[in-house]
Amino acid sequence: MEDREKKVAAAALMIMAGGIVGAGLALLFAPQSGQRTRKDIVRYAKKTKHRADEAVDDLSTNINDLVDTIGDKADDLLDKGKEVAGSARKDLIRLIEEGASRLEQFRTKLSRM
């Protein structure tokens, strides 16, 4: 899942970079005044910054959700591990008590002989 998210983020960054380069070249070769070109560059830069901020927010949200999910799964595994350990402990104590009881029965039989 991590590789998929990295690929999506890389693709998004490549698309944005391509858009920026393409727009910059188009503005440089466009037949219009310098003042108009500068205004277009500023406007496009603001749009790009806004889109980049949105992409960062989305990526941050996805990463936070992933971290929360992993934390929840880790908590579940820890709880299950505690349950299994507790169950194994109870079984071990029961077996030790049964062994002690059988040993005492065997001692009693030996003392009667």
Long-range contacts (C-beta under 8 A, 24 or more apart in sequence): 1-66, 5-62, 5-63, 5-66, 9-59, 12-55, 16-48, 16-51, 16-52, 16-55, 19-48, 20-48
